[in-house]
Amino acid sequence: MRGLKAFAAAVALAAAMPAGTAGAQDAPAARDVPAAQGLSCPLPSTAMMRAELLFGRNIGGRLAVSERAFARFVAAEITPRFPAGLTVIDAAGQWRDTATGRIVREKSKLVVLMTGDEPAARERIAAIAQAYKTRFHQQSVGVVTRPVCAAF
């Protein structure tokens, strides 16, 4: 359990990183080869992409994205783009405010998606991140992707 808490805290940390810090949105755009391509998976698994989206819930230093508001966001923005399913995990993150040097802690949400690794899926993920930033006045949303073998 401690490992899961540490993982969730590390993931939430990336969600709360201010704009301009190194993050998924700052990574080079050139991705000619899908991450899952060439991955050898034992049956019944298939090569897929695991996407983790890291959503901070503070606005201006206060918890402003309520459980209800986040649930509405999932229903309106994530589920229509990934109707096959997703997982939402409560997390607690922290990050250093570069302007003040202070450690900022906030409640966060980690959304895990399993999908094929194709450009359309990556575009839908980017659209979700942009929608959250716009709706909740966030500087960034962390996005982590990696190839995995999965079976459902």
Phi and psi restraints in degrees (value plus and minus 20) as a CYANA .aco file:
   2 ARG   PHI     -80.9   -40.9
   2 ARG   PSI     -58.3   -18.3
   3 GLY   PHI     -82.4   -42.4
   3 GLY   PSI     -59.7   -19.7
   4 LEU   PHI     -85.9   -45.9
   4 LEU   PSI     -61.6   -21.6
   5 LYS   PHI     -83.5   -43.5
   5 LYS   PSI     -62.0   -22.0
   6 ALA   PHI     -84.3   -44.3
   6 ALA   PSI     -61.6   -21.6
   7 PHE   PHI     -81.9   -41.9
   7 PHE   PSI     -66.6   -26.6
   8 ALA   PHI     -82.2   -42.2
   8 ALA   PSI     -58.8   -18.8
   9 ALA   PHI     -86.0   -46.0
   9 ALA   PSI     -61.3   -21.3
  10 ALA   PHI     -85.4   -45.4
  10 ALA   PSI     -59.7   -19.7
  11 VAL   PHI     -87.5   -47.5
  11 VAL   PSI     -62.8   -22.8
  12 ALA   PHI     -84.4   -44.4
  12 ALA   PSI     -51.8   -11.8
  13 LEU   PHI     -77.5   -37.5
  13 LEU   PSI     -64.6   -24.6
  14 ALA   PHI     -85.4   -45.4
  14 ALA   PSI     -51.2   -11.2
  15 ALA   PHI     -87.2   -47.2
  15 ALA   PSI     -48.6    -8.6
  16 ALA   PHI    -116.5   -76.5
  16 ALA   PSI     -15.4    24.6
  17 MET   PHI     -86.0   -46.0
  17 MET   PSI     110.6   150.6
  18 PRO   PHI     -83.0   -43.0
  18 PRO   PSI     138.1   178.1
  19 ALA   PHI     -78.3   -38.3
  19 ALA   PSI     125.4   165.4
  20 GLY   PHI      73.0   113.0
  20 GLY   PSI     -30.1     9.9
  21 THR   PHI    -109.1   -69.1
  21 THR   PSI     141.4   181.4
  22 ALA   PHI     -83.2   -43.2
  22 ALA   PSI     110.5   150.5
  23 GLY   PHI    -186.3  -146.3
  23 GLY   PSI     159.2   199.2
  24 ALA   PHI     -79.3   -39.3
  24 ALA   PSI     -56.6   -16.6
  25 GLN   PHI     -91.0   -51.0
  25 GLN   PSI     -35.3     4.7
  26 ASP   PHI    -116.7   -76.7
  26 ASP   PSI     -24.0    16.0
  27 ALA   PHI     -88.1   -48.1
  27 ALA   PSI     133.0   173.0
  28 PRO   PHI     -75.7   -35.7
  28 PRO   PSI     122.9   162.9
  29 ALA   PHI     -96.0   -56.0
  29 ALA   PSI     -41.4    -1.4
  30 ALA   PHI     -91.4   -51.4
  30 ALA   PSI      91.2   131.2
  31 ARG   PHI    -160.6  -120.6
  31 ARG   PSI      58.3    98.3
  32 ASP   PHI     -94.6   -54.6
  32 ASP   PSI     -49.8    -9.8
  33 VAL   PHI    -129.9   -89.9
  33 VAL   PSI      99.8   139.8
  34 PRO   PHI     -75.8   -35.8
  34 PRO   PSI     123.3   163.3
  35 ALA   PHI     -80.2   -40.2
  35 ALA   PSI     -55.2   -15.2
  36 ALA   PHI    -103.8   -63.8
  36 ALA   PSI     -29.5    10.5
  37 GLN   PHI     -83.6   -43.6
  37 GLN   PSI     112.9   152.9
  38 GLY   PHI      64.2   104.2
  38 GLY   PSI     -21.8    18.2
  39 LEU   PHI     -94.6   -54.6
  39 LEU   PSI     106.4   146.4
  40 SER   PHI    -114.7   -74.7
  40 SER   PSI      95.4   135.4
  41 CYS   PHI    -135.0   -95.0
  41 CYS   PSI     115.9   155.9
  42 PRO   PHI     -91.5   -51.5
  42 PRO   PSI     125.6   165.6
  43 LEU   PHI     -84.2   -44.2
  43 LEU   PSI     122.4   162.4
  44 PRO   PHI    -111.8   -71.8
  44 PRO   PSI      -8.5    31.5
  45 SER   PHI     -89.9   -49.9
  45 SER   PSI     136.9   176.9
  46 THR   PHI    -152.6  -112.6
  46 THR   PSI     137.6   177.6
  47 ALA   PHI     -90.6   -50.6
  47 ALA   PSI     109.1   149.1
  48 MET   PHI    -160.8  -120.8
  48 MET   PSI     155.4   195.4
  49 MET   PHI    -131.8   -91.8
  49 MET   PSI     111.8   151.8
  50 ARG   PHI    -118.7   -78.7
  50 ARG   PSI     103.8   143.8
  51 ALA   PHI    -134.9   -94.9
  51 ALA   PSI     111.0   151.0
  52 GLU   PHI    -136.4   -96.4
  52 GLU   PSI     103.8   143.8
  53 LEU   PHI    -129.8   -89.8
  53 LEU   PSI     110.6   150.6
  54 LEU   PHI    -133.2   -93.2
  54 LEU   PSI      92.0   132.0
  55 PHE   PHI    -133.4   -93.4
  55 PHE   PSI      92.8   132.8
  56 GLY   PHI     -94.7   -54.7
  56 GLY   PSI     131.9   171.9
  57 ARG   PHI    -135.0   -95.0
  57 ARG   PSI     -19.5    20.5
  58 ASN   PHI    -106.5   -66.5
  58 ASN   PSI     127.6   167.6
  59 ILE   PHI    -152.1  -112.1
  59 ILE   PSI      98.8   138.8
  60 GLY   PHI      42.2    82.2
  60 GLY   PSI      15.4    55.4
  61 GLY   PHI      63.3   103.3
  61 GLY   PSI     -18.6    21.4
  62 ARG   PHI    -144.1  -104.1
  62 ARG   PSI     128.8   168.8
  63 LEU   PHI     -86.6   -46.6
  63 LEU   PSI      94.7   134.7
  64 ALA   PHI    -144.5  -104.5
  64 ALA   PSI     -38.2     1.8
  65 VAL   PHI    -116.9   -76.9
  65 VAL   PSI      78.7   118.7
  66 SER   PHI     -91.0   -51.0
  66 SER   PSI     147.9   187.9
  67 GLU   PHI     -77.6   -37.6
  67 GLU   PSI     -62.8   -22.8
  68 ARG   PHI     -84.9   -44.9
  68 ARG   PSI     -64.5   -24.5
  69 ALA   PHI     -84.0   -44.0
  69 ALA   PSI     -58.5   -18.5
  70 PHE   PHI     -88.2   -48.2
  70 PHE   PSI     -61.3   -21.3
  71 ALA   PHI     -80.7   -40.7
  71 ALA   PSI     -60.2   -20.2
  72 ARG   PHI     -84.8   -44.8
  72 ARG   PSI     -58.9   -18.9
  73 PHE   PHI     -82.5   -42.5
  73 PHE   PSI     -65.4   -25.4
  74 VAL   PHI     -78.9   -38.9
  74 VAL   PSI     -65.9   -25.9
  75 ALA   PHI     -84.9   -44.9
  75 ALA   PSI     -57.6   -17.6
  76 ALA   PHI    -107.1   -67.1
  76 ALA   PSI     -53.0   -13.0
  77 GLU   PHI    -132.9   -92.9
  77 GLU   PSI     -56.7   -16.7
  78 ILE   PHI    -112.8   -72.8
  78 ILE   PSI     -71.4   -31.4
  79 THR   PHI     -77.2   -37.2
  79 THR   PSI     -63.8   -23.8
  80 PRO   PHI     -82.3   -42.3
  80 PRO   PSI     -49.6    -9.6
  81 ARG   PHI    -104.9   -64.9
  81 ARG   PSI     -46.1    -6.1
  82 PHE   PHI    -156.5  -116.5
  82 PHE   PSI      48.8    88.8
  83 PRO   PHI     -90.0   -50.0
  83 PRO   PSI     -34.5     5.5
  84 ALA   PHI     -89.7   -49.7
  84 ALA   PSI     -40.6    -0.6
  85 GLY   PHI     121.9   161.9
  85 GLY   PSI     142.5   182.5
  86 LEU   PHI    -183.3  -143.3
  86 LEU   PSI     148.5   188.5
  87 THR   PHI    -147.3  -107.3
  87 THR   PSI     115.3   155.3
  88 VAL   PHI    -135.3   -95.3
  88 VAL   PSI     107.5   147.5
  89 ILE   PHI    -142.7  -102.7
  89 ILE   PSI     112.2   152.2
  90 ASP   PHI     -92.5   -52.5
  90 ASP   PSI     119.6   159.6
  91 ALA   PHI    -162.0  -122.0
  91 ALA   PSI     145.8   185.8
  92 ALA   PHI    -150.3  -110.3
  92 ALA   PSI     104.6   144.6
  93 GLY   PHI    -143.5  -103.5
  93 GLY   PSI     148.6   188.6
  94 GLN   PHI    -168.8  -128.8
  94 GLN   PSI     135.4   175.4
  95 TRP   PHI    -177.1  -137.1
  95 TRP   PSI     138.5   178.5
  96 ARG   PHI    -112.7   -72.7
  96 ARG   PSI     103.5   143.5
  97 ASP   PHI     -91.7   -51.7
  97 ASP   PSI      96.0   136.0
  98 THR   PHI     -88.4   -48.4
  98 THR   PSI     -43.0    -3.0
  99 ALA   PHI     -96.4   -56.4
  99 ALA   PSI     -58.3   -18.3
 100 THR   PHI    -128.8   -88.8
 100 THR   PSI     -37.6     2.4
 101 GLY   PHI      59.5    99.5
 101 GLY   PSI     -21.2    18.8
 102 ARG   PHI    -101.2   -61.2
 102 ARG   PSI     131.5   171.5
 103 ILE   PHI    -103.1   -63.1
 103 ILE   PSI     107.2   147.2
 104 VAL   PHI    -129.8   -89.8
 104 VAL   PSI     109.5   149.5
 105 ARG   PHI    -134.4   -94.4
 105 ARG   PSI     121.8   161.8
 106 GLU   PHI    -173.7  -133.7
 106 GLU   PSI     132.6   172.6
 107 LYS   PHI     -89.1   -49.1
 107 LYS   PSI     126.2   166.2
 108 SER   PHI    -161.4  -121.4
 108 SER   PSI     150.3   190.3
 109 LYS   PHI    -147.7  -107.7
 109 LYS   PSI     118.8   158.8
 110 LEU   PHI    -134.4   -94.4
 110 LEU   PSI     101.8   141.8
 111 VAL   PHI    -130.4   -90.4
 111 VAL   PSI     107.8   147.8
 112 VAL   PHI    -130.1   -90.1
 112 VAL   PSI     107.9   147.9
 113 LEU   PHI    -141.5  -101.5
 113 LEU   PSI     120.8   160.8
 114 MET   PHI    -136.1   -96.1
 114 MET   PSI     104.6   144.6
 115 THR   PHI    -172.8  -132.8
 115 THR   PSI     147.7   187.7
 116 GLY   PHI     -88.7   -48.7
 116 GLY   PSI     130.8   170.8
 117 ASP   PHI    -114.6   -74.6
 117 ASP   PSI      65.3   105.3
 118 GLU   PHI    -152.1  -112.1
 118 GLU   PSI     139.5   179.5
 119 PRO   PHI     -73.5   -33.5
 119 PRO   PSI     -59.1   -19.1
 120 ALA   PHI     -81.7   -41.7
 120 ALA   PSI     -59.5   -19.5
 121 ALA   PHI     -85.8   -45.8
 121 ALA   PSI     -62.9   -22.9
 122 ARG   PHI     -83.6   -43.6
 122 ARG   PSI     -56.1   -16.1
 123 GLU   PHI     -86.9   -46.9
 123 GLU   PSI     -59.6   -19.6
 124 ARG   PHI     -85.4   -45.4
 124 ARG   PSI     -59.0   -19.0
 125 ILE   PHI     -84.1   -44.1
 125 ILE   PSI     -65.1   -25.1
 126 ALA   PHI     -81.9   -41.9
 126 ALA   PSI     -57.6   -17.6
 127 ALA   PHI     -86.3   -46.3
 127 ALA   PSI     -56.9   -16.9
 128 ILE   PHI     -83.6   -43.6
 128 ILE   PSI     -67.2   -27.2
 129 ALA   PHI     -80.3   -40.3
 129 ALA   PSI     -63.8   -23.8
 130 GLN   PHI     -85.4   -45.4
 130 GLN   PSI     -60.0   -20.0
 131 ALA   PHI     -82.0   -42.0
 131 ALA   PSI     -60.7   -20.7
 132 TYR   PHI     -86.7   -46.7
 132 TYR   PSI     -65.0   -25.0
 133 LYS   PHI     -79.5   -39.5
 133 LYS   PSI     -61.8   -21.8
 134 THR   PHI     -89.5   -49.5
 134 THR   PSI     -69.8   -29.8
 135 ARG   PHI     -85.1   -45.1
 135 ARG   PSI     -60.6   -20.6
 136 PHE   PHI    -131.0   -91.0
 136 PHE   PSI      -4.5    35.5
 137 HIS   PHI      34.3    74.3
 137 HIS   PSI      27.8    67.8
 138 GLN   PHI    -117.0   -77.0
 138 GLN   PSI     127.7   167.7
 139 GLN   PHI     -97.2   -57.2
 139 GLN   PSI     -52.1   -12.1
 140 SER   PHI    -176.2  -136.2
 140 SER   PSI     141.4   181.4
 141 VAL   PHI    -151.4  -111.4
 141 VAL   PSI     105.7   145.7
 142 GLY   PHI     -94.2   -54.2
 142 GLY   PSI     118.8   158.8
 143 VAL   PHI    -152.5  -112.5
 143 VAL   PSI     102.9   142.9
 144 VAL   PHI    -141.8  -101.8
 144 VAL   PSI     108.7   148.7
 145 THR   PHI    -147.1  -107.1
 145 THR   PSI     128.7   168.7
 146 ARG   PHI    -178.6  -138.6
 146 ARG   PSI     131.5   171.5
 147 PRO   PHI     -96.6   -56.6
 147 PRO   PSI     121.9   161.9
 148 VAL   PHI    -164.3  -124.3
 148 VAL   PSI     142.6   182.6
 149 CYS   PHI    -122.3   -82.3
 149 CYS   PSI     109.9   149.9
 150 ALA   PHI    -164.4  -124.4
 150 ALA   PSI     131.7   171.7
 151 ALA   PHI    -159.7  -119.7
 151 ALA   PSI     119.2   159.2
